[in-house]
Amino acid sequence: MKAIIETGGKQYYVEEGTELYIEKLDDEAGKEIVFDKVLMIDGEVGKPYLNNATVIGEVVKHGKQKKIIIFKYKPKKKYRKKQGHRQPYTKVVIKTIKVK
């Protein structure tokens, strides 16, 4: 089965066994997580979400992505600003897709 879920303000196309890197969640590694905002399962579309549909995943780990550099400057004004950022993420493996 294939599904589209929404989490962290983004939509993800998933199947059973898919590994996702999503916005950081508060759940600990090893715990199950239930995604109830399911937009589509096997071509059946909800308005906006499907009723009685869930996707169950398992939290594998938490981490930070590679550093990106933000560099701002204004020519001829001696203004330079360098800043780095590492976005936190949660790695999730999709276990089952259920339609009740």
FIKEPA-214333 format. One record per atom (N, C-alpha, C): x, y, z. Coordinates in steps of 0.02 Angstrom, whole numbers, plus 50000, padded with zeros to 5 digits. Example, Ala and Ser with C-alpha at 12.3 -4.5 7.8 and 13.67 -1.06 7.14 Angstrom:
BEGIN
506604971650390;506154977550390;506604983550390;506424988850354;506844994750357;506455000250394;
// end
This chain:
BEGIN
500424994150000;500005000050000;500445006250000;500185011449970;500535017849967;500085023149996;500375028150027;499985033350059;500355039950057;499975045350067;500265052050075;500055054450144;500545056150186;500405058550253;500655065650260;500385069050311;500605075950326;500875076150397;501475078850404;501765079950470;502275085650465;502285089750516;502765095350517;502645100450463;502025100950438;501855105750385;502065103550316;502295097350310;502505094750245;502135088250230;502115086350166;501785080150145;502305075250120;502215068850138;502685063650120;502315057850087;502605055150033;502345049349997;502705043250027;502335038650059;502645033150095;502365026350075;502755021250087;502565014250082;502805010850145;502625004550155;502885000850212;503634999850202;504015001350254;504745000750250;505105007050231;504745012450215;505055018750196;505385022150256;505985024750245;506335028650296;506235036050282;506005039750332;505875046950324;506315050950371;506535056650348;506865061550391;506385067450395;506045068150452;505525073250460;505715078250514;505305083450520;505415088450572;505445085050640;505845087650686;505965084450750;505325083450789;505235077250815;504675075450857;504925074350929;504465074750977;504655073951047;504695066751070;504505061851028;504515054851048;505235052251051;505335047251095;506005044351104;506135039051051;506755037451041;506945032250993;506675025451016;506415021650969;506125015150985;505375015150995;505075021051003;504355021451014;503985021550948;503355019150950;502925019450891;502585026250888;502455028550828;502115034850818;501555033750767;500985036950779;500405036050735;500285042650698;500275042250631;500115047950589;499385047250569;498955051850592;498245051350576;498025056350522;498475060750502;498325065350447;498525062050382;498095057750356;498225053950295;497825057150239;498165059250186;497835062650131;497605057850077;497975052250067;497805047550014;498075040650031;497685035450014;497915028550018;497705025149953;498205022649915;498095019049853;497595022449806;497665028949797;497245032549750;496595035149779;496405033049839;495795035449872;495965041949908;495665047449886;495845054049911;495325056449961;495555059550016;495115062450066;495025069850054;494545072750091;494405079850084;494405083250152;494935085850179;495625085350157;495955078850181;495705075750236;496015069650262;495525063850256;495805057750253;495395051750253;495175050150324;494545048250332;494305046050397;494505038750407;494635036850469;494785029850487;495405027150451;495895031250439;496525028950408;497105031350451;497575026850463;498175028550503;498785025350472;499355028550483;499995025850463;500415025450526;500695019550539;501075018350600;501815017750582;502225021450619;502945021250607;503325020450673;503965019450668;504385018750727;504955023850724;505055027450779;505595032350783;506255028650790;506715029850744;507365026450745;507875030550783;507935037050765;508425041250799;508265048650788;508615052850827;508585060050819;509285062350799;509325067950763;509975070550744;509915077550715;510475079850688;510495086350656;510775085450585;510505089350538;510735088950470;511405092550463;511695092350402;512325095750390;512235103250398;512775106550417;512755113750427;512695117550361;512255122550361;512215127050304;512475133850329;512775137550284;513055144150300;512615149550270;512415154250312;512035160150289;512525166050291;512655169050233;513125174750230;512765180650198;512715186050236;512385192050212;512915197650209;512855201750157;513295207550154;512975212950111;513185219050123;512965224750083;513575227950053;513585228449988;514195231249956;514305238549975;514925240349983;515155247149996;514955249850065;514685245650109;514455248050175;514815244550233;515285240050218;515655236350269;515195232350315;514665229550287;514205225450326;514275218250302;514495213950348;514545206850334;514295202950395;513895197850382;513635193750436;513655186450414;513995182350453;514035175250438;513705171350495;513275166750475;512885162950524;512815155750499;512835150950544;512735143950526;512085141350556;511825135850527;511215132850552;511215125350539;511015121450589;510935114250582;510225112550603;509825110050556;509125108550568;509055101750603;508705101450660;508595095050693;508075090850654;508155084250657;507695079750622;507565073550664;507055069850643;506895063350672;506855058350615;507195052750622;507175047450572;506625042450591;506165041250545;505585036950558;505555031550504;505415025350524;505305019850476;504555018150479;504225017950421;503515016450416;503425008950423;503005006950471;502864999850484;502244997350447;501665000550460;501044998150430;500605004050409;500185002750359;499685007450336;499015004050345;498575007150386;497945003950403;497355008150379;496845004650354;496195007650340;495685003850382;495345007450427;494885004050473;494235002250440;
// end
